[in-house]
């Protein structure tokens, strides 16, 4: 989830201060209250500022620069976010996520058959 969920085409942050920040802060606060551990993935400076809202020690937080073309080379590349997410999930007793597109496509075809 982005900290600001909409923008005008070609105008980054154009919908800043329209209420999205309050909404996304509240979503994070509600998720933080969960008693089941979660992995929060904070990509970019806007998201990393939301770390202060994640106070429940059962949750895990992964941070890195945003994967956009403007900042991906500043630390996103090589950060292995998906394998790190899976490592945290496994340590927390959950199954790893199969991030492959091929698997997703197969599942969607299977869902259509059911």
DACORRA-V705297 format. One record per helix or strand. SS is the DSSP state (A for helix, B for strand). FROM is the first residue (numbers start at 1). LEN is the number of residues. If there is no record, write none. Layout:
SS_FROM_LEN, SS_FROM_LEN
//
This chain:
B_8_1, B_11_1, A_20_13, B_39_5, A_45_9, B_60_5, A_72_3, A_81_11, A_101_13
//
